[in-house]
Amino acid sequence: MRTIFTFPFCFFLLLLLLNSCYKGKSVDLIVHNAKIHTMDDANGVFDAMAIKDGKIVEVGPERQILNRYSSEEEIDAGGKDVYPGFTDAHGHILSYAQQILSVDLVGCKSMDEIIVRIEKYQTKNKRKFILGRGWDQSLWSSKDFPTNEKLNELYPNIPICLIRIDGHVLLANDALLKLAEINPSTKIDGGIIYIKDGKCTGLLGDNAMNPIYELIPPFPKKEFIGAIKDIQTELFQYGITGVHEAGIQFGDIALFKELIDNHSFDLNLYAMLMPSEKNIAFAKKNGVYTYKNLLIRSFKVMGDGALGSRGALLKQAYSDQHNHYGVLTTSVDDMKRIASICEKIGYQMNTHAIGDSTNKILLDLYQRVYETNKDHRWRIEHAQVVEPKDFDLFSKYGVFPSVQPTHAVSDQRWAVERIGTKRMKGAYAYRTLLKQYGMLAIGTDFPVELTDPFLTIHAAVNRKNYDNFPASGYYSNESITLEECIKGMTTWASFASFQENEIGTLQKGKDATFVIFENPVVALAEFQPNFSTYTYIKGKKVYSTE
């Protein structure tokens, strides 16, 4: 008797056959029972993903992934949030490492406390050159900038350099000023030498700090590398898998390559070169440079100083220091020269611009590149104070804003004093900048601020600091949404560094760089800490709470 198979039955057998072909396809890792936020244009959320050779093979429903793939390594995420690895779009690993090895002055409430910390540090370390960082006179009762009399009295022969938290002002003792050949008659373009009663106070601002920096001896290499490793672990615990390193010198290239070769550095590093002659020669010779997880294709240019130390260049005088406008730390002619080099070799020009005058100068300067390349992605780092009539130039000339939301809530103690209420309409205006360009690259500017991306989220969405102040948010009309903030640390950050084909979203074919967080990623009215349970880069586990 001949058996007759109906069409539905044959179709069912075909499905079973096809399923058996897919089921059990070997991969390296399966993540399931998760809430996987792809952060793509569709904002998809899926249950599972399969990973092989450091790449995402597929993201989809739980049953589909588990039926199609098999792996010796599986992660049951327990329903936790999974996101693309966060990128800090403006940080300073090398400065942070230097700070870790220096006298920690963060949070000091007076010059006397600074002296106590120096004494404790020196008793333990016995340095021949004392370096400290992190003081902020706005935390002091007087709020006046310090002078170096006490340093001269206690340390007449040991050079001392104490860098303000923003990195734009330092306090040097007379022993160091003498070594640097800085005196009341010294003139340095783009710098400020603070004089009182005909004598140097020890305070130097912006370019005036450069002669001092040239004298700072390096820390022992073993100690410095150890600090970099500690920073990497700290970033991994927050789910940060990449950093846009905002300014490196020529010798730093070799240091990062050595760390990578020694398997000591897994972070995705997008490094901006300072425009020194050696770095310019390197860029002209190598063009866009990739070395494993190191990418170089931009210059970091210093446009002006910082608002807290009154170095940011403003169109009108500071509200709390009449007849003072700040400083332009790189001349317009030099900016034009660097811009021309960037155009020729296909590099970004990423310029530090705090004051409204500097922002306008840069926006006008960037017009030229937009006329020849609409997708130049040249960036303004900080874009902190912008005159309202200039905002539309960001969209008109395709200028990418790179911002740090925690600056807004840290600076709230004194920002209005510096620029007045009227100019605050264009300050820390992240919502307005987002509307203009359509994207934001979001970072922290560590070590000026803490590395914690959840403080960034809290500041961006709620416009509050760690202590949840102010209750109603600081100029909350300029807040952005949770989704927008996360895009600024994933999707948009990757676009801001020409890496959108490799990272930034969790999609088929992209790097398996992701984080499983301990708690739901939310933006509640009160700050809620969060950490990574697992951090993976290109399918490799680089951190876990285990």
C-alpha positions as CSV (number, residue, x, y, z in Angstrom):
1,M,0.0,0.0,0.0
2,R,1.5,3.4,-1.0
3,T,1.5,6.1,1.6
4,I,0.4,9.5,0.4
5,F,1.8,12.5,2.1
6,T,-0.3,15.6,2.1
7,F,1.2,19.1,1.4
8,P,0.9,20.3,5.0
9,F,2.7,17.2,6.3
10,C,5.5,17.6,3.8
11,F,5.8,21.3,4.7
12,F,6.1,20.3,8.4
13,L,8.8,17.8,7.6
14,L,10.7,20.4,5.7
15,L,10.5,22.8,8.6
16,L,11.9,20.1,10.9
17,L,14.7,19.4,8.5
18,L,15.6,23.1,8.2
19,N,15.4,23.5,12.0
20,S,17.7,20.6,12.5
21,C,20.2,22.3,10.1
22,Y,20.2,25.4,12.3
23,K,19.9,23.9,15.7
24,G,23.2,23.3,17.4
25,K,25.3,25.6,15.1
26,S,28.4,26.1,17.3
27,V,29.2,29.6,18.6
28,D,31.5,30.8,21.3
29,L,28.9,32.4,23.7
30,I,25.2,32.6,24.1
31,V,23.6,35.3,26.3
32,H,19.9,34.6,27.1
33,N,17.1,35.4,29.5
34,A,18.1,39.0,29.0
35,K,16.8,42.4,28.1
36,I,19.2,43.2,25.2
37,H,18.9,46.8,24.2
38,T,20.3,47.0,20.7
39,M,20.3,50.8,20.6
40,D,19.8,50.7,16.8
41,D,17.4,52.9,14.9
42,A,14.5,50.6,15.9
43,N,15.5,50.5,19.6
44,G,14.9,46.8,19.6
45,V,14.9,44.8,22.8
46,F,15.5,41.1,22.6
47,D,16.0,38.1,24.8
48,A,19.2,36.5,23.5
49,M,22.2,36.7,21.3
50,A,24.8,34.4,19.8
51,I,28.5,35.4,19.5
52,K,31.4,33.9,17.6
53,D,34.9,35.1,16.9
54,G,34.2,38.3,18.8
55,K,31.3,39.2,16.6
56,I,27.5,39.1,17.1
57,V,26.0,36.3,15.0
58,E,22.4,37.0,15.8
59,V,20.2,38.8,18.3
60,G,16.6,37.6,18.7
61,P,13.9,35.8,20.8
62,E,15.1,33.3,23.4
63,R,13.7,30.2,21.7
64,Q,15.0,31.1,18.3
65,I,18.6,31.7,19.5
66,L,18.7,28.6,21.8
67,N,17.3,26.4,19.0
68,R,19.6,27.6,16.4
69,Y,22.9,27.8,18.3
70,S,24.9,25.8,20.9
71,S,27.8,26.9,23.0
72,E,29.9,25.6,25.8
73,E,29.6,29.0,27.4
74,E,26.2,30.4,28.2
75,I,25.2,33.3,30.3
76,D,21.7,33.3,31.9
77,A,21.3,37.0,32.4
78,G,18.4,36.6,34.8
79,G,16.4,39.2,33.0
80,K,19.0,41.9,33.5
81,D,19.6,44.9,31.1
82,V,22.2,44.3,28.4
83,Y,23.6,47.3,26.5
84,P,26.4,48.0,24.1
85,G,29.5,48.9,26.1
86,F,29.4,52.6,27.1
87,T,32.0,55.0,25.6
88,D,33.2,58.0,27.5
89,A,33.5,60.4,24.7
90,H,35.8,62.8,26.5
91,G,38.2,61.5,29.1
92,H,41.9,61.7,30.1
93,I,43.3,58.4,31.2
94,L,46.9,59.6,31.3
95,S,46.0,62.7,33.4
96,Y,44.0,60.5,35.7
97,A,46.9,58.1,36.1
98,Q,49.1,61.1,37.0
99,Q,46.5,62.3,39.5
100,I,46.4,58.9,41.2
101,L,50.1,59.0,41.8
102,S,50.1,62.7,42.9
103,V,48.8,64.4,46.0
104,D,45.0,64.1,46.0
105,L,43.6,67.5,46.5
106,V,40.0,66.8,45.5
107,G,37.6,68.2,48.1
108,C,40.1,70.3,50.0
109,K,38.3,73.0,51.9
110,S,41.2,75.4,52.4
111,M,44.9,76.0,51.7
112,D,45.6,74.6,55.2
113,E,44.1,71.3,54.2
114,I,46.2,71.3,51.0
115,I,49.3,71.7,53.2
116,V,48.3,68.8,55.4
117,R,47.7,66.5,52.5
118,I,51.1,67.5,50.9
119,E,52.9,66.7,54.2
120,K,51.2,63.3,54.5
121,Y,52.0,62.5,50.9
122,Q,55.6,63.6,51.2
123,T,56.2,61.7,54.4
124,K,55.2,58.5,52.6
125,N,56.7,59.1,49.1
126,K,59.6,61.5,49.6
127,R,59.4,62.9,46.1
128,K,62.0,65.3,44.7
129,F,59.2,67.1,42.8
130,I,55.8,67.3,44.4
131,L,52.8,67.2,42.1
132,G,49.2,67.5,43.2
133,R,45.8,67.9,41.5
134,G,42.2,68.6,42.3
135,W,42.0,71.8,44.4
136,D,38.9,73.9,43.8
137,Q,38.8,77.3,45.6
138,S,35.0,77.5,44.9
139,L,34.7,75.0,47.8
140,W,36.5,77.3,50.2
141,S,34.8,79.8,52.5
142,S,36.6,82.7,50.9
143,K,36.4,81.4,47.3
144,D,39.6,83.3,46.6
145,F,42.4,81.8,44.5
146,P,45.3,80.6,46.7
147,T,48.8,82.1,46.7
148,N,52.1,80.3,47.3
149,E,53.5,81.9,50.5
150,K,52.9,78.8,52.7
151,L,54.5,76.6,50.1
152,N,57.5,78.8,49.9
153,E,57.9,78.7,53.7
154,L,57.6,75.0,54.1
155,Y,59.2,73.8,50.9
156,P,61.8,76.4,49.8
157,N,63.9,74.0,47.8
158,I,61.5,71.3,46.5
159,P,59.6,72.3,43.4
160,I,55.8,72.0,43.9
161,C,53.1,72.1,41.2
162,L,49.4,72.0,42.3
163,I,47.0,71.7,39.4
164,R,43.4,73.0,39.8
165,I,40.6,70.5,39.3
166,D,39.8,71.8,35.8
167,G,43.5,71.5,34.6
168,H,43.5,75.2,33.5
169,V,45.3,76.8,36.5
170,L,48.1,75.7,38.7
171,L,49.8,76.9,41.8
172,A,53.6,76.7,41.8
173,N,56.0,77.6,44.6
174,D,58.9,80.0,44.0
175,A,61.4,77.2,43.6
176,L,59.5,75.9,40.6
177,L,58.9,79.4,39.2
178,K,62.6,80.0,39.3
179,L,63.4,76.8,37.5
180,A,60.8,77.7,34.8
181,E,62.3,81.2,34.5
182,I,58.9,82.8,35.2
183,N,58.9,86.2,36.8
184,P,56.5,89.3,36.9
185,S,57.8,90.5,33.5
186,T,57.3,87.2,31.7
187,K,54.8,87.3,28.8
188,I,53.2,84.2,27.4
189,D,50.6,84.3,24.7
190,G,47.3,82.7,25.7
191,G,48.4,82.5,29.3
192,I,47.9,84.3,32.5
193,I,50.5,85.0,35.1
194,Y,48.9,86.3,38.3
195,I,50.7,89.2,39.9
196,K,50.0,90.9,43.2
197,D,52.0,93.8,44.6
198,G,54.5,93.4,41.8
199,K,55.3,89.7,42.7
200,C,54.1,86.4,41.2
201,T,51.5,84.8,43.4
202,G,52.4,81.3,42.0
203,L,49.2,81.1,40.0
204,L,49.5,80.4,36.3
205,G,46.7,80.0,33.8
206,D,46.4,78.0,30.6
207,N,49.5,78.5,28.3
208,A,51.5,80.0,31.1
209,M,51.4,76.5,32.6
210,N,53.4,75.0,29.7
211,P,56.9,75.9,31.0
212,I,56.0,74.2,34.2
213,Y,54.7,71.1,32.5
214,E,57.9,70.7,30.7
215,L,59.7,70.4,34.0
216,I,57.4,67.8,35.6
217,P,59.4,64.5,35.8
218,P,57.6,61.3,34.8
219,F,56.5,58.9,37.5
220,P,58.3,55.5,37.6
221,K,57.0,53.6,34.6
222,K,55.9,50.6,36.7
223,E,53.8,52.8,38.9
224,F,52.3,54.7,36.0
225,I,51.3,51.6,34.1
226,G,49.8,50.2,37.4
227,A,47.6,53.3,37.7
228,I,46.4,52.9,34.1
229,K,45.4,49.3,34.8
230,D,43.5,50.4,37.9
231,I,41.7,53.1,35.8
232,Q,40.8,50.5,33.2
233,T,39.3,48.2,35.9
234,E,37.3,51.2,37.3
235,L,35.9,51.9,33.9
236,F,35.0,48.3,33.2
237,Q,33.1,48.1,36.5
238,Y,30.8,50.9,35.3
239,G,30.3,49.2,31.9
240,I,32.7,51.6,30.0
241,T,34.4,49.8,27.2
242,G,35.8,52.7,25.3
243,V,37.3,56.2,25.9
244,H,37.9,59.1,23.5
245,E,41.3,60.2,25.0
246,A,41.2,63.9,24.6
247,G,44.8,64.8,23.9
248,I,48.0,62.6,23.8
249,Q,51.6,63.5,23.1
250,F,53.8,61.6,20.6
251,G,55.5,59.4,23.2
252,D,52.1,58.3,24.5
253,I,51.4,56.4,21.2
254,A,54.3,54.0,22.0
255,L,53.1,53.6,25.6
256,F,49.6,52.5,24.6
257,K,51.0,50.2,21.9
258,E,53.2,48.6,24.5
259,L,50.3,48.1,26.9
260,I,48.2,46.6,24.1
261,D,51.0,44.2,23.1
262,N,51.5,43.1,26.7
263,H,47.7,42.3,26.9
264,S,47.3,44.9,29.6
265,F,45.0,47.2,27.8
266,D,41.7,46.1,26.3
267,L,39.8,49.4,26.2
268,N,38.7,50.7,22.9
269,L,40.8,53.8,22.7
270,Y,40.0,56.7,20.3
271,A,43.0,59.0,20.8
272,M,43.2,62.6,19.8
273,L,46.7,63.9,19.1
274,M,47.8,67.2,20.4
275,P,49.0,69.3,17.4
276,S,52.7,69.2,18.2
277,E,55.2,69.0,15.3
278,K,56.0,65.4,16.0
279,N,52.3,64.4,16.1
280,I,51.6,66.4,12.9
281,A,54.4,64.5,11.2
282,F,53.1,61.2,12.5
283,A,49.6,62.0,11.2
284,K,50.9,63.1,7.8
285,K,52.9,59.9,7.5
286,N,50.3,57.4,8.8
287,G,47.0,59.0,8.0
288,V,44.1,57.3,9.8
289,Y,46.0,55.0,12.2
290,T,44.7,51.8,13.7
291,Y,46.7,49.5,16.0
292,K,44.4,46.7,17.3
293,N,42.1,48.6,19.8
294,L,43.9,52.0,19.3
295,L,42.4,54.4,16.7
296,I,44.0,57.7,15.8
297,R,42.3,60.1,13.3
298,S,41.9,63.5,15.0
299,F,43.7,66.4,16.6
300,K,42.7,67.9,19.9
301,V,43.1,71.7,19.8
302,M,42.8,73.9,22.9
303,G,40.6,76.9,22.1
304,D,40.4,78.6,25.5
305,G,40.6,78.1,29.2
306,A,37.9,77.0,31.7
307,L,35.0,79.0,33.1
308,G,35.7,78.2,36.7
309,S,39.2,79.7,36.5
310,R,37.9,82.6,34.2
311,G,40.0,81.5,31.3
312,A,37.1,80.7,28.9
313,L,37.0,83.4,26.3
314,L,33.7,85.4,26.4
315,K,32.2,88.0,24.1
316,Q,31.4,90.2,27.0
317,A,33.4,90.6,30.2
318,Y,33.0,88.2,33.2
319,S,30.2,89.3,35.4
320,D,32.4,88.8,38.5
321,Q,35.6,90.3,37.0
322,H,35.0,93.4,35.0
323,N,37.3,94.1,32.0
324,H,38.4,90.5,31.9
325,Y,37.3,88.3,29.0
326,G,39.3,85.2,29.3
327,V,42.0,84.0,26.9
328,L,42.3,82.4,23.4
329,T,44.9,79.7,24.0
330,T,45.4,78.9,20.3
331,S,45.6,81.8,17.8
332,V,43.1,81.9,15.0
333,D,46.0,81.6,12.5
334,D,47.2,78.4,14.2
335,M,43.6,77.0,14.2
336,K,43.4,77.7,10.5
337,R,46.7,75.9,9.9
338,I,45.6,72.8,11.9
339,A,42.3,72.8,10.2
340,S,44.0,72.8,6.8
341,I,46.1,69.8,7.8
342,C,43.1,68.0,9.1
343,E,41.3,68.5,5.8
344,K,44.2,67.2,3.7
345,I,44.7,64.0,5.7
346,G,41.1,63.2,6.6
347,Y,41.4,63.9,10.3
348,Q,38.8,65.4,12.7
349,M,39.5,68.7,14.4
350,N,38.2,68.4,17.9
351,T,38.5,71.7,19.7
352,H,38.1,72.6,23.3
353,A,35.7,75.6,23.4
354,I,34.1,76.8,26.6
355,G,33.3,80.5,26.1
356,D,30.8,81.9,23.7
357,S,33.5,83.8,21.8
358,T,35.6,80.7,21.3
359,N,32.6,78.7,20.2
360,K,31.7,81.4,17.6
361,I,35.3,81.4,16.3
362,L,35.2,77.7,15.9
363,L,31.8,77.5,14.3
364,D,32.9,80.1,11.7
365,L,36.2,78.2,11.1
366,Y,34.4,74.9,10.6
367,Q,32.3,76.4,7.9
368,R,35.0,75.8,5.3
369,V,35.3,72.1,5.8
370,Y,31.5,71.7,5.6
371,E,31.6,73.3,2.1
372,T,33.8,70.5,0.9
373,N,32.7,67.6,3.2
374,K,29.2,67.5,4.7
375,D,30.1,64.5,6.8
376,H,33.3,65.9,8.4
377,R,32.2,65.2,12.0
378,W,34.5,67.9,13.3
379,R,33.8,68.4,17.0
380,I,33.6,71.1,19.5
381,E,34.5,69.7,22.9
382,H,32.4,71.1,25.7
383,A,30.4,73.8,23.8
384,Q,29.7,75.1,27.3
385,V,28.5,78.7,26.7
386,V,27.0,79.6,23.3
387,E,25.3,82.8,22.5
388,P,21.7,81.7,21.5
389,K,21.9,83.3,18.0
390,D,24.9,81.0,17.3
391,F,23.2,77.7,18.0
392,D,21.9,77.2,14.5
393,L,25.5,77.2,13.2
394,F,26.0,73.7,14.7
395,S,23.4,72.4,12.2
396,K,24.3,74.8,9.4
397,Y,27.9,73.7,9.3
398,G,27.5,70.1,10.6
399,V,29.5,70.6,13.8
400,F,29.3,67.7,16.3
401,P,28.8,68.8,20.0
402,S,30.8,66.8,22.5
403,V,29.4,67.5,26.0
404,Q,29.8,66.4,29.6
405,P,26.5,66.8,31.5
406,T,28.1,66.5,35.0
407,H,29.8,69.9,34.3
408,A,26.5,71.6,34.5
409,V,25.6,70.3,38.0
410,S,29.2,70.7,39.3
411,D,29.5,74.3,38.0
412,Q,26.1,75.4,39.4
413,R,27.8,76.7,42.6
414,W,29.4,79.6,40.6
415,A,28.3,79.6,36.9
416,V,25.8,82.4,37.3
417,E,28.4,84.5,39.2
418,R,30.8,84.1,36.2
419,I,28.4,84.9,33.3
420,G,25.2,86.3,34.7
421,T,21.6,85.1,34.4
422,K,21.2,86.3,30.8
423,R,24.1,84.3,29.3
424,M,22.9,81.2,31.2
425,K,20.3,80.8,28.5
426,G,23.0,79.5,26.3
427,A,25.0,77.6,28.9
428,Y,25.1,73.8,29.4
429,A,22.3,73.7,26.8
430,Y,22.3,70.0,25.9
431,R,18.7,69.9,24.7
432,T,19.2,72.8,22.4
433,L,22.5,71.4,21.0
434,L,20.8,68.0,20.4
435,K,18.0,69.7,18.5
436,Q,20.5,71.4,16.3
437,Y,22.8,68.6,15.4
438,G,20.6,65.5,16.1
439,M,23.3,63.8,18.1
440,L,25.5,64.4,21.1
441,A,28.8,62.7,22.0
442,I,28.6,62.4,25.8
443,G,31.5,62.0,28.2
444,T,32.7,63.0,31.7
445,D,36.0,64.8,31.2
446,F,37.5,62.6,34.0
447,P,39.5,63.3,36.1
448,V,37.8,66.7,36.2
449,E,34.6,64.8,37.0
450,L,34.1,61.2,38.2
451,T,34.1,58.4,35.7
452,D,30.6,57.1,36.8
453,P,28.3,57.1,33.7
454,F,25.3,56.9,36.0
455,L,26.1,60.3,37.4
456,T,26.2,61.4,33.8
457,I,22.8,60.0,33.2
458,H,21.5,61.7,36.4
459,A,22.9,65.0,35.4
460,A,21.7,64.8,31.8
461,V,18.2,63.6,32.5
462,N,17.4,65.1,36.0
463,R,20.0,68.0,35.9
464,K,21.0,67.0,39.5
465,N,24.3,66.2,41.2
466,Y,25.2,63.2,43.4
467,D,23.3,64.8,46.3
468,N,20.2,65.2,44.2
469,F,20.5,69.0,44.2
470,P,18.7,71.1,43.1
471,A,15.4,69.3,43.8
472,S,13.8,70.7,40.6
473,G,16.9,70.3,38.5
474,Y,19.4,72.9,37.3
475,Y,18.0,74.7,34.2
476,S,15.9,71.5,33.7
477,N,14.5,72.8,30.4
478,E,17.9,71.7,28.9
479,S,17.6,68.1,30.1
480,I,17.6,65.2,27.7
481,T,15.9,61.8,27.9
482,L,17.4,58.6,29.2
483,E,17.4,57.0,25.8
484,E,19.2,60.1,24.3
485,C,21.8,60.1,27.0
486,I,22.6,56.4,26.5
487,K,22.8,56.9,22.7
488,G,25.3,59.7,23.4
489,M,27.5,57.0,25.2
490,T,26.9,54.3,22.6
491,T,25.5,54.9,19.1
492,W,26.3,58.5,18.8
493,A,29.7,58.2,20.5
494,S,30.7,55.6,17.9
495,F,29.5,57.9,15.1
496,A,31.5,60.7,16.6
497,S,34.7,58.6,16.2
498,F,34.0,57.0,12.9
499,Q,33.4,53.6,14.5
500,E,29.7,53.1,13.8
501,N,30.4,50.0,11.7
502,E,32.1,48.2,14.6
503,I,30.6,49.3,17.9
504,G,27.7,51.4,19.4
505,T,24.9,49.0,18.7
506,L,24.3,45.2,19.3
507,Q,23.6,44.0,15.8
508,K,24.6,41.2,13.6
509,G,28.2,41.5,12.3
510,K,29.2,44.1,14.9
511,D,31.7,43.6,17.7
512,A,30.3,41.7,20.7
513,T,31.1,44.6,23.1
514,F,28.4,44.7,25.7
515,V,27.6,45.0,29.4
516,I,25.2,43.2,31.7
517,F,24.2,45.6,34.5
518,E,23.4,44.6,38.0
519,N,20.3,46.8,38.2
520,P,17.9,48.2,35.6
521,V,19.3,51.2,33.8
522,V,16.8,53.9,34.8
523,A,16.9,57.6,35.6
524,L,15.0,58.0,38.8
525,A,14.5,61.4,40.6
526,E,17.1,60.4,43.1
527,F,20.5,59.0,42.1
528,Q,20.8,55.2,42.1
529,P,24.2,53.6,41.7
530,N,24.7,50.9,39.2
531,F,27.5,48.6,38.1
532,S,28.4,46.0,35.6
533,T,28.0,42.3,36.3
534,Y,29.8,41.3,33.2
535,T,31.7,43.5,30.7
536,Y,32.7,42.0,27.4
537,I,34.9,43.5,24.6
538,K,34.9,41.7,21.2
539,G,33.4,38.6,22.9
540,K,36.2,38.5,25.6
541,K,35.2,38.9,29.2
542,V,37.3,41.7,30.7
543,Y,35.4,42.2,33.9
544,S,32.9,40.4,36.1
545,T,31.8,40.6,39.7
546,E,32.8,37.0,40.1
